[in-house]
Amino acid sequence: MINTRHILKKGGITLLAAGILFATWLLIRLSIPYLAMNRYTDFLMTKQRVYHIRPWRISFYVHVFISFVVMLTGLLQFSWYVIKKYPGLHRRSGTIYAGVVLCFSGPSGLVMAFYANGGMPARISFVILALLWMYTTAMGWYYARQHKWMSHGAMMLRSYALTLSAVSLRLYAYLIDVFNIHIHPRASYILIAWLSWTLNLLIAELIIRKLAKIYPIKKELTHA
């Protein structure tokens, strides 16, 4: 008998992965114009007052040019096929993911957060996002080193949910424009700044709780 539920679930996961890959491709395309290092390129038009600040400028280009790496390597962390058939690839991609987030994308995002558009409410949101992103990634790495795989998986899911805030932020901005929602630009940006990661994190928590019910474990295994 054909397991329709299983097919739909597998199809949904495949569709989600395809959507993330497509979003990554779009982010790469959006990053290309910045290779010219022109201060009047696209988003930079809104940052003329801070472009001269060297830490912000360096952080911006680091964030733009390297963050797509975490999108791709992070996606590999949740492929059961890769985990089972190519565990070495899973470990290497995880190491790259954690290294990029903790050494490049996270710190650069934190610097940029202090100068975010939308005033203090938006800046607070992006600061929290950057700190949570680095924390969940660091803890995911720590639990992997301790061979606490369930805790590792939960933390990495949270981390990747925060990674995808780059996609959800642009998605919400697009939807507001498409549906012609009348809202002040500053209020719109503040709303998007918070929704971009809080909803992602909420979904991640729901998934973690659902998995905990499906695979109940009284005591986490700490051996390989």
Secondary structure, 3 states (H helix, E strand, C coil): CCCHHHHHHHHHHHHHHHHHHHHHHHHHHHHHHHHHCCCCCHHHHHHCCCCCCHHHHHHHHHHHHHHHHHHHHHHHCCCHHHHHHCHHHHHHHHHHHHHHHHHHHHHHHHHHHCCCCCHHHHHHHHHHHHHHHHHHHHHHHHHHHCCCHHHHHHHHHHHHHHHCHHHHHHHHHHHHHHCCCCCCHHHHHHHHHHHHHHHHHHHHHHHHHHHHHHCCCCCCCCCC
